[in-house]
């Protein structure tokens, strides 16, 4: 088997045990959106208990696909990647949700879409786990980066670029460049991802309407929310709720 990605589409696991390469690791409760990544060089076993009904998507990326797509075209060998159990990452989640949508509503282009999402998964895992855990040259310090993310997560309204820059004592230009160097995306792109991730959780865990969720997640309108959501996940918010909610 190749590199394995698993997303918990619905239902929650409240207890269990996880073993990676024979070594027991701590178990964390997993809810909808939780992710598991097991590289081809590792083995994962274990068990979990939780909701009576659940839904998962397992994607295995063949080593040949990696050779053809990642190593040959990018002229870069896939580094040694670490297993990760029960983590959250909006880019990885969106790619897997998009693949799930293609399976549920296939068309002649679904294979091409799935392959492009598989490449995104590998690139994202390389960025997350395949490089040393250190501040990128020219990027934000780990303290400023954590503070920025916390500010984005806890603000009632989406903070502006000047708000974020002022908080860490940088000009807008230098902050924008440092954030992108650290995260690989601009502050605006990162906030857009988080809004979509939050909205997908609310669609599955609340009874709020799509319009109410759009407002709660700081989208300018329900139509903007619907358009952005379909671009990211391949289905509208209403279809997403119908497909993945109990």
C-alpha positions in Angstrom: 0.0 0.0 0.0 1.2 3.6 -0.7 0.8 6.7 1.4 -2.6 6.5 3.2 -4.9 9.4 4.1 -8.1 9.0 6.1 -10.6 11.6 6.9 -13.5 11.2 9.4 -16.4 12.5 7.3 -19.0 12.1 10.1 -19.4 10.6 13.5 -16.9 10.9 16.4 -14.5 8.4 18.0 -14.3 9.1 21.7 -11.8 6.4 22.9 -9.4 3.9 21.5 -5.8 2.9 21.0 -3.3 3.8 18.2 -0.1 2.0 17.4 2.4 3.2 14.8 5.1 0.7 13.7 4.3 -1.3 16.9 4.7 1.7 19.2 1.7 2.9 21.2 0.9 6.6 20.9 -1.5 8.7 22.8 -5.1 8.6 21.6 -7.0 11.9 21.1 -10.8 12.0 20.5 -11.6 12.4 16.8 -14.6 14.2 15.3 -15.7 15.0 11.8 -12.8 16.5 9.9 -10.1 14.7 11.8 -7.3 13.4 9.6 -4.9 10.5 9.7 -1.7 10.2 7.5 0.4 7.1 7.3 3.4 7.2 5.0 4.2 4.1 2.9 7.1 3.3 5.2 4.9 2.9 8.3 2.2 0.7 9.7 -0.8 1.9 11.7 -3.0 -0.4 13.8 -5.5 0.1 16.6 -9.2 0.5 17.4 -11.7 3.1 18.4 -15.2 3.5 19.8 -17.7 6.3 19.5 -20.9 7.1 17.6 -22.9 4.1 16.4 -22.7 5.3 12.8 -19.7 6.9 11.1 -18.3 7.6 7.7 -14.7 7.7 6.6 -12.8 8.1 3.3 -9.5 6.3 2.9 -7.2 7.4 0.0 -4.0 5.4 -0.8 -1.6 7.2 -3.1 0.5 4.7 -5.1 4.3 5.0 -5.1 4.3 5.0 -8.9 2.1 8.1 -8.9 4.5 9.8 -6.6 7.4 8.9 -8.8 5.7 10.2 -12.0 4.1 13.3 -10.5 6.1 14.5 -7.6 9.7 13.4 -8.3 9.9 13.6 -12.1 7.9 16.7 -12.7 9.1 18.7 -9.7 12.7 17.3 -9.8 12.4 16.7 -6.0 12.5 13.5 -4.1 9.7 13.1 -1.5 11.4 13.5 1.9 10.9 11.2 4.8 7.4 12.0 6.2 6.2 11.3 9.7 2.9 9.6 10.5 0.2 11.8 12.0 -2.9 10.6 13.8 -6.0 12.7 14.5 -4.6 16.1 13.3 -6.5 19.0 11.7 -5.3 20.9 8.6 -7.7 22.8 6.4 -5.8 22.3 3.1 -5.6 18.5 3.6 -9.2 18.3 4.7 -10.5 20.3 1.7 -8.6 18.1 -0.7 -10.0 14.9 0.8 -13.5 16.4 1.0 -13.2 17.3 -2.7 -12.3 13.7 -3.5 -15.3 12.5 -1.5 -17.6 14.8 -3.4 -16.2 13.4 -6.7 -16.9 9.9 -5.6 -20.5 10.8 -4.5 -21.2 12.7 -7.7 -18.8 11.4 -10.4 -18.4 12.7 -14.0 -15.9 12.0 -16.8 -13.4 14.5 -15.2 -13.5 13.0 -11.7 -10.4 10.9 -12.2 -8.4 14.0 -13.2 -9.8 16.0 -10.3 -8.9 13.1 -7.8 -5.3 13.0 -9.2 -4.8 16.7 -8.8 -6.1 16.5 -5.2 -3.8 13.6 -4.5 -0.8 15.7 -5.6 -2.0 18.5 -3.3 -2.1 16.1 -0.4 1.5 15.1 -0.9 2.7 18.7 -1.3 0.8 19.7 1.8 2.2 16.8 3.9 5.7 17.7 2.7 5.2 21.2 3.9 3.7 20.1 7.2 6.0 17.2 8.2 8.7 16.9 5.6 10.9 19.8 6.5 12.7 20.7 9.7 10.5 22.4 12.3 12.2 25.8 12.3 11.2 29.3 11.4 11.6 29.9 7.7 14.2 32.4 6.8 12.5 35.8 6.6 9.4 34.5 8.2 7.6 35.3 11.4 9.0 34.0 14.7 7.2 31.0 16.2 5.7 33.3 18.9 4.4 35.9 16.4 3.0 33.1 14.2 1.1 31.5 17.1 -0.2 34.9 18.2 -1.4 35.7 14.7 -3.2 32.4 14.3 -4.8 32.8 17.8 -5.9 36.3 16.9 -7.5 35.0 13.6 -9.2 32.1 15.5 -10.7 34.1 18.3 -11.7 37.4 16.7 -15.4 38.0 16.4 -14.8 39.8 13.1 -12.1 38.9 10.6 -9.0 41.0 11.4 -7.6 43.2 8.7 -4.0 43.1 7.5 -3.1 46.3 9.4 -4.6 44.8 12.6 -2.4 41.7 12.3 0.7 43.7 11.3 0.3 46.2 14.1 -0.1 43.3 16.6 3.4 42.1 15.9 5.0 45.5 15.2 5.6 45.2 11.5 4.6 47.2 8.5 1.8 45.7 6.3 4.3 44.9 3.5 6.8 43.2 5.8 4.1 41.3 7.7 2.4 40.0 4.5 5.8 38.8 3.2 6.8 37.2 6.5 3.5 35.4 6.9 3.6 34.0 3.4 7.2 32.9 4.0 6.1 31.0 7.1 2.8 29.6 6.0 3.1 29.2 2.3 -0.1 31.3 1.7 -1.0 34.9 2.2 -2.9 36.0 5.4 -6.0 36.5 3.4 -5.8 33.0 1.9 -5.2 31.5 5.3 -8.2 33.3 6.8 -10.3 32.2 3.8 -9.3 28.5 4.5 -10.2 28.9 8.2 -13.6 30.4 7.4 -14.4 27.5 5.1 -13.2 24.9 7.7 -15.3 26.5 10.4 -18.3 26.6 8.1 -18.0 23.0 7.2 -17.9 22.0 10.9 -21.0 24.2 11.6 -22.9 22.6 8.7 -22.4 19.2 10.3 -22.8 20.1 14.0 -25.5 22.8 14.1 -29.0 23.4 12.7 -28.2 26.9 11.6 -29.2 27.8 8.0 -26.5 28.3 5.4 -27.2 32.0 5.5 -26.7 32.1 9.3 -23.5 30.2 9.0 -22.2 32.5 6.3 -22.7 35.5 8.6 -21.2 33.7 11.6 -18.1 32.9 9.5 -17.7 36.5 8.2 -18.7 35.9 4.6 -20.0 39.0 2.9 -23.2 37.2 1.7 -24.8 33.8 1.5 -24.1 33.7 -2.3 -20.4 34.5 -1.7 -20.3 31.7 0.9 -22.0 29.2 -1.4 -19.6 30.1 -4.3 -16.5 29.8 -2.2 -17.6 26.6 -0.5 -18.4 24.9 -3.8 -15.0 25.9 -5.2 -13.3 24.4 -2.2 -15.4 21.2 -1.6 -17.0 20.6 -5.0 -20.5 20.8 -3.6 -22.8 23.5 -2.2 -23.2 23.9 1.6 -26.7 22.4 1.3 -25.4 19.4 -0.6 -22.5 19.0 1.8 -24.9 18.9 4.8 -27.1 16.4 3.0 -24.2 14.1 2.0 -22.3 14.0 5.3 -24.6 14.8 8.2 -26.6 12.0 10.0 
